[in-house]
Amino acid sequence: MNLRLQFDTTAIDWNQVVEILKKVDMAYYTGEIHQMAFTNSHSVVFVSDDENLVGFGRAISDGAYQAVIYDVAVLPSHQGKGIGKMIVQALVKNIPHCNVILYASPGKEVFYEKENFRRMKTGMALFLDAKRMQENGFTE
């Protein structure tokens, strides 16, 4: 593997972002919507193997004491090789002095626990499609 990390949105193929999200069974929108979301985020990380995008993630933050991580995704063919860990660690490093929250896809919680995230007892969410989120195991 010849991995390269990128910390901005320059020259990202947003259609590849959509395809990776589809392959890992995460929520996806149009490339333009993802471009807007990543561009407006506090921190972004894109990982390429040679010239092929294989993973990414983003963080939203007030830059003072609160942050949230979203859209951490790695191509199935590249999972288990430390790329997700690299993404999460790079995002956390870019939001120092912040409490960081996220919600993991059901079954992926252990991955984040290995990075010192802890399950919350009082987390609440207001989703646009609450029924779908319940059916997918995100909410009670």
C-alpha positions in Angstrom: 0.0 0.0 0.0 1.1 3.5 -0.8 -1.1 5.6 1.4 -1.4 9.4 1.2 -3.4 11.5 3.6 -5.0 14.7 2.5 -6.4 17.4 4.9 -8.4 19.5 2.5 -11.1 19.0 -0.2 -9.0 20.0 -3.2 -9.5 17.7 -6.2 -11.6 15.1 -4.4 -13.8 13.0 -6.7 -17.1 13.3 -4.8 -18.6 10.5 -6.8 -16.0 8.2 -5.2 -17.1 9.4 -1.8 -20.7 8.4 -2.7 -19.5 5.0 -3.9 -17.5 4.3 -0.8 -20.4 5.2 1.4 -22.7 2.9 -0.6 -20.2 0.0 -0.3 -20.0 0.3 3.5 -23.7 0.7 3.8 -23.7 4.2 5.2 -26.0 7.1 4.5 -25.1 8.9 1.3 -26.4 11.8 -0.8 -25.3 13.4 -4.0 -21.7 14.3 -4.6 -22.5 17.9 -4.3 -24.1 17.5 -0.9 -21.1 15.6 0.4 -18.8 18.3 -1.1 -20.8 21.0 0.9 -20.7 18.9 4.1 -16.9 18.2 3.9 -16.0 21.8 2.8 -18.0 23.3 5.7 -16.4 20.9 8.3 -13.7 21.9 10.8 -11.4 19.1 9.8 -11.3 16.5 7.0 -9.1 13.6 6.2 -9.0 11.7 2.9 -6.8 8.6 2.4 -5.7 7.4 -1.0 -3.9 4.3 -2.0 -1.8 5.4 -4.9 -4.4 7.6 -6.7 -7.5 5.8 -5.5 -9.6 7.1 -2.6 -10.0 4.4 0.0 -11.3 6.2 3.1 -12.2 9.5 4.7 -13.8 11.2 7.7 -14.7 14.7 8.9 -15.2 16.6 12.2 -17.4 19.5 13.0 -16.3 21.7 15.9 -16.7 25.0 17.6 -12.9 25.1 17.9 -13.1 25.7 21.6 -14.4 22.7 23.5 -16.9 20.6 21.5 -16.6 18.5 18.4 -18.4 15.6 16.6 -16.9 13.1 14.1 -18.9 12.0 11.1 -18.6 10.0 7.9 -15.7 7.8 8.8 -15.6 5.2 6.0 -13.0 2.9 4.6 -13.4 0.7 1.5 -14.1 -2.9 2.6 -11.0 -4.1 0.6 -8.9 -1.8 2.8 -10.5 -2.4 6.2 -8.5 -4.0 8.9 -5.3 -2.3 7.8 -5.2 0.6 10.2 -6.7 3.2 7.8 -9.8 3.9 9.9 -7.6 4.3 13.0 -5.4 6.7 11.1 -8.4 8.8 10.1 -9.9 8.9 13.6 -6.5 9.8 15.1 -5.9 12.5 12.6 -9.3 14.1 13.2 -9.0 14.0 17.0 -5.5 15.5 16.7 -7.0 18.5 14.8 -9.6 19.2 17.5 -7.4 19.4 20.6 -9.0 20.4 23.9 -12.4 19.3 22.6 -14.9 16.8 23.9 -15.6 14.5 20.9 -18.8 12.6 20.3 -19.9 10.4 17.4 -22.4 7.8 16.6 -21.1 4.5 15.3 -22.8 2.2 12.8 -24.3 -0.7 14.8 -21.6 -3.3 15.3 -18.8 -0.9 14.9 -18.7 0.4 18.5 -15.7 -1.8 19.4 -13.6 0.0 16.8 -14.1 3.3 18.5 -13.7 1.9 22.0 -10.2 0.9 20.9 -9.6 4.6 20.3 -10.7 5.4 23.8 -14.3 6.5 23.0 -16.9 5.4 25.5 -20.5 4.6 25.2 -22.8 7.4 26.3 -25.7 6.7 28.7 -27.6 9.9 27.9 -27.1 10.5 24.2 -30.2 11.7 22.4 -30.9 12.3 18.7 -33.6 13.9 16.6 -33.3 12.3 13.1 -35.2 13.4 10.0 -36.1 9.7 9.4 -36.5 8.4 12.9 -38.2 5.2 11.8 -35.3 4.2 9.5 -32.7 5.0 12.2 -34.6 2.7 14.6 -34.9 0.0 12.0 -31.2 0.2 11.4 -30.4 -0.2 15.1 -29.3 3.4 15.9 -32.1 4.3 18.3 -34.4 2.5 20.7 
